[in-house]
């Protein structure tokens, strides 16, 4: 397998493995674009072993200004996303993965949020049940849901 651009996220509405899209559905990015030569299914199994998180309720908080003119909502804290993110990074680092946000000089602390999309957005107080995470693979302008990681 050639290294690809992938990320780990949670979708506000469940997606099917193999689903492709060009416009993002509402989602919380947990770890942004990374590259390595490990199959998504192997990563998913390893993530599952290290996450140790039960399904949880996501509550959208206040409006967020996210840079580059983008807007969305912060996820209300405390949130399991904040605990999941370093666990996934640890697994990726064990595979010597390249992570896009670690190549910049400005490493910002992780703060989970949903970015508003062209035709959908979240509002403060919106809720959804997070019972799985996803690995998304980028093919040019198209993205594909490569695999899912169930929370147990």
C-alpha positions as CSV (number, residue, x, y, z in Angstrom):
1,X,0.0,0.0,0.0
2,X,1.3,3.5,-0.9
3,X,1.2,6.1,1.9
4,X,-2.0,8.1,1.7
5,X,-3.4,11.1,3.3
6,X,-5.7,10.0,6.0
7,X,-7.3,11.5,9.1
8,X,-9.3,10.3,12.1
9,X,-12.7,11.8,12.8
10,X,-16.1,11.3,14.3
11,X,-19.1,12.1,12.1
12,X,-22.2,13.7,13.6
13,X,-24.2,11.3,11.4
14,X,-23.0,7.7,10.9
15,X,-21.3,7.0,7.5
16,X,-20.8,3.8,5.6
17,X,-17.4,2.3,5.0
18,X,-16.6,3.0,1.3
19,X,-18.8,6.1,1.2
20,X,-17.1,8.9,-0.9
21,X,-17.7,12.6,-0.7
22,X,-16.2,15.9,-1.9
23,X,-18.1,18.1,0.6
24,X,-17.5,17.1,4.2
25,X,-20.4,16.0,6.4
26,X,-20.4,17.5,9.9
27,X,-17.6,15.9,11.8
28,X,-15.1,16.4,14.6
29,X,-11.5,15.9,13.5
30,X,-9.5,14.0,16.1
31,X,-6.2,13.8,14.3
32,X,-5.7,15.7,11.1
33,X,-4.0,14.4,7.9
34,X,-1.3,11.8,8.5
35,X,0.8,9.5,6.3
36,X,2.3,6.0,6.9
37,X,2.3,2.7,5.1
38,X,0.1,0.8,7.6
39,X,-3.3,-0.5,6.3
40,X,-6.3,1.4,7.7
41,X,-7.7,-1.8,9.1
42,X,-4.6,-2.5,11.1
43,X,-4.6,1.1,12.4
44,X,-8.2,0.8,13.3
45,X,-7.6,-2.4,15.4
46,X,-4.6,-0.8,17.1
47,X,-6.6,2.4,17.8
48,X,-9.4,0.3,19.2
49,X,-7.0,-1.4,21.6
50,X,-5.7,2.0,22.9
51,X,-8.8,4.1,23.0
52,X,-10.7,2.3,25.8
53,X,-13.7,4.6,25.5
54,X,-17.4,3.9,25.7
55,X,-19.9,5.6,23.4
56,X,-20.7,9.1,24.6
57,X,-22.9,12.0,24.0
58,X,-21.4,15.0,22.1
59,X,-22.8,18.4,23.1
60,X,-22.1,21.3,20.9
61,X,-21.1,24.5,22.6
62,X,-20.5,28.1,21.8
63,X,-19.8,29.4,18.3
64,X,-16.2,29.3,17.2
65,X,-14.1,31.3,14.8
66,X,-11.7,28.8,13.4
67,X,-9.4,30.8,11.1
68,X,-9.4,31.4,7.4
69,X,-12.9,32.8,7.7
70,X,-14.3,29.4,8.9
71,X,-16.9,29.1,11.6
72,X,-18.4,26.3,13.6
73,X,-19.0,25.3,17.2
74,X,-16.7,24.1,20.0
75,X,-17.6,20.8,21.6
76,X,-18.6,21.3,25.2
77,X,-16.0,20.2,27.7
78,X,-15.2,17.9,29.3
79,X,-15.3,15.6,26.3
80,X,-13.8,12.2,25.7
81,X,-12.4,13.5,22.4
82,X,-9.8,15.3,24.5
83,X,-8.7,12.0,26.0
84,X,-8.9,10.0,22.7
85,X,-6.7,12.4,20.7
86,X,-3.4,11.8,22.5
87,X,-4.0,8.0,22.5
88,X,-4.4,8.0,18.7
89,X,-1.4,10.2,18.3
90,X,0.7,7.8,20.4
91,X,-0.3,4.9,18.1
92,X,0.5,6.9,15.0
93,X,3.9,7.9,16.4
94,X,4.6,4.2,17.1
95,X,4.4,3.7,13.4
96,X,6.6,6.7,12.7
97,X,3.7,8.5,10.9
98,X,4.0,11.9,9.4
99,X,1.4,14.2,10.9
100,X,0.6,17.5,9.1
101,X,0.0,19.6,12.2
102,X,3.4,18.5,13.7
103,X,5.2,20.0,10.7
104,X,4.3,23.5,11.5
105,X,6.0,25.7,14.1
106,X,2.7,26.5,15.7
107,X,1.4,23.4,17.5
108,X,-1.9,24.3,19.0
109,X,-3.5,22.5,21.8
110,X,-6.3,20.2,20.7
111,X,-9.8,21.7,21.1
112,X,-12.6,19.6,19.5
113,X,-15.0,21.4,17.2
114,X,-17.3,21.1,14.3
115,X,-16.7,23.3,11.3
116,X,-19.8,24.6,9.5
117,X,-20.2,23.3,6.0
118,X,-21.8,25.0,3.0
119,X,-25.3,23.5,3.6
120,X,-25.1,22.2,7.2
121,X,-24.0,23.6,10.5
122,X,-24.4,22.8,14.2
123,X,-25.9,25.0,16.9
124,X,-25.1,25.4,20.5
125,X,-27.0,22.7,22.4
126,X,-27.1,20.2,19.5
127,X,-26.3,16.7,20.6
128,X,-25.3,13.4,18.9
129,X,-24.2,10.0,20.1
130,X,-20.6,9.1,19.2
131,X,-20.3,5.3,19.1
132,X,-17.5,5.1,16.5
133,X,-14.7,6.9,14.9
134,X,-13.6,6.8,11.3
135,X,-10.4,6.8,9.2
136,X,-11.0,8.9,6.1
137,X,-8.7,8.6,3.1
138,X,-8.2,11.4,0.6
139,X,-8.0,10.8,-3.2
140,X,-7.4,14.2,-4.7
141,X,-10.6,16.2,-4.1
142,X,-12.5,13.0,-3.1
143,X,-12.6,11.6,0.4
144,X,-13.5,8.0,1.2
145,X,-14.5,6.4,4.5
146,X,-11.8,3.8,4.8
147,X,-12.8,2.1,8.0
148,X,-14.6,2.6,11.3
149,X,-13.5,2.1,14.9
150,X,-16.3,1.1,17.3
151,X,-16.2,2.4,20.8
152,X,-16.9,-0.3,23.4
